[in-house]
Amino acid sequence: MKIVKKSFLILLVVFIVAQFFGPEKNQGSLASIEPFLAETNPPENVRAILKETCYDCHSDVTRYPWYNTITPVNYWLAAHVKDGKKHFNMSNWEGNTVKRKDHKFEELIEMVENKDMPLKSYTLTHAEANLTDAQIKAVVDWAKMVRIKYGLEPKPE
């Protein structure tokens, strides 16, 4: 019984000390998203969906929930954001080629149509991110229009 108490006490101390450390936060400016919005020109309803559903993990602008102050949850969230930005980053849009942008939108359409995005783990704590069929259609229709635009742009040779 003594070993169990000592082990619990050690784990408690480690947990408390860990609360003083955490990953760097993803706290950029909304201005970083402006080039993406200007280039892709989403209608207002899609802009609202992007803000509520996508910005947190796919831009430099993350709204952190209260539980992000708890280690190890904050590391888990930081890993999700890093992974999300690796796949689709609205804050780093200008540096991509037209071909890459088109491919990102192809993936966006597939993920949203298949309801793979937003992630279930995200919608559990962000009810507003549960997309209706009408919202999915709006996002997909917009994304298809963007792909048409990218298809018409001249490709560098």
C-alpha positions, 0 to 999 in steps of 0.5 A, a space after each residue: 500500500 505504501 508503494 501505491 501512495 508514493 507512486 500516486 504522490 510522485 505522479 501528482 507532483 509531476 502533474 503539478 510541475 508540468 502545468 508550468 510548461 506548455 507548447 507555444 500557442 498558435 496566436 497569429 493575426 487575422 491579417 494572415 488569412 486575408 490573402 487567402 480570403 481575397 484570392 478565393 473570395 468565399 461568400 459571407 456564409 462560407 466565410 462564417 463557416 470557415 471562421 467557426 469551423 476551420 480557422 482554429 486548426 488551419 490558420 495562424 489564428 486559434 481560439 483556445 478553449 479553457 482546457 488548453 491550460 491543462 497539461 497534457 491536453 495543451 500538447 495534444 491540441 498543439 499537435 492537432 493544430 500543427 497537423 491541421 496546418 501541415 495539410 491546409 494552412 490558410 495563413 500560408 496561402 501565398 507561397 503555394 503554386 496554383 497546382 498545389 492550391 488546386 490540390 488543396 481544394 480537391 482535398 478540401 472537397 473530398 474531406 468535407 463531402 465525406 464528413 471527415 472534416 471537421 474532425 469528430 474530436 473537434 465537433 465534440 467540444 465545438 457544437 457550432 462546427 457540426 456542419 449541416 448538409 446545406 453548409 457542406 453544400 455551400 462549402 463544396 460549391 465554393 471550393 469547386 468554383 475556386 478549383 475552376 478558377 485555378 484551372 483557368 489560371 496559366 501554369 508556369 512552364 
